[in-house]
């Protein structure tokens, strides 16, 4: 299934990358690889994430071995990436 990136998701990803890069550039690259790997999973298995309790019609997938969560929805035969956040935060 096609992956559709939204501006909020892209901004969240870049913010996370920049923040981690300040402390540990190697860790930032590893986290980015894991997030992109999760997008490959969603492309092949779009219902892999659990249904969200916060926002109807959306799903959430925890990125393995990271503290990050991807929020998305299946819309018009595509996985639409809505947000990325650290588990210590709340999805706004």
C-alpha positions in Angstrom: 0.0 0.0 0.0 1.2 3.5 -0.7 2.6 5.6 2.1 1.4 9.3 2.2 3.5 11.6 4.3 1.8 14.6 5.9 3.5 17.9 6.8 2.9 17.3 10.6 4.4 13.9 10.4 7.4 15.2 8.5 7.9 18.0 11.0 7.6 15.6 13.9 10.2 13.3 12.4 12.6 16.2 11.7 12.2 17.6 15.2 12.9 14.2 16.8 16.0 13.6 14.5 17.4 17.0 15.4 16.8 16.6 19.1 18.5 13.1 19.2 21.3 14.4 16.9 22.3 16.9 19.6 23.1 14.2 22.1 24.1 11.2 19.9 24.3 11.4 16.0 24.7 7.6 15.7 21.5 7.1 17.8 19.6 9.6 15.6 20.5 7.5 12.5 19.5 4.3 14.2 16.1 5.7 15.3 15.5 7.1 11.8 16.3 3.7 10.3 13.8 2.0 12.7 11.1 4.5 11.9 11.6 4.0 8.2 11.5 0.3 8.7 8.2 0.6 10.5 6.9 2.5 7.5 7.9 -0.5 5.3 5.9 -2.7 7.6 2.9 -0.4 7.4 3.1 -0.5 3.6 2.8 -4.2 3.6 0.6 -4.7 6.6 -1.4 -1.4 7.0 -3.5 -2.8 9.9 -0.5 -3.7 12.0 -1.0 -0.8 14.3 -3.7 -0.9 17.0 -6.8 1.2 16.8 -6.5 4.5 18.5 -8.6 5.3 21.6 -7.7 9.0 21.2 -8.9 9.7 17.7 -11.5 7.7 15.9 -10.5 6.2 12.5 -6.8 6.3 13.3 -4.2 3.7 14.3 -1.0 3.8 16.3 2.1 1.8 15.9 5.0 1.7 18.4 8.3 1.8 16.5 10.2 -1.3 17.8 13.2 -0.6 20.1 12.4 3.2 20.2 10.2 5.3 22.4 8.3 6.6 19.3 4.8 6.1 18.1 3.4 6.6 14.6 -0.2 7.7 14.2 -1.8 7.0 10.9 -5.0 6.2 9.1 -5.9 4.1 6.1 -7.5 6.5 3.6 -8.0 6.3 -0.1 -6.0 3.1 -0.4 -3.0 4.6 1.3 -1.4 4.8 4.7 -1.6 8.4 5.7 1.1 9.3 8.3 -0.5 11.8 10.7 2.0 12.2 13.6 5.1 10.9 15.3 5.7 11.4 19.0 7.7 10.2 21.9 5.7 7.9 24.3 6.4 10.4 27.1 4.3 12.9 25.2 0.6 12.9 24.3 -0.7 13.0 20.8 -2.2 16.5 20.3 
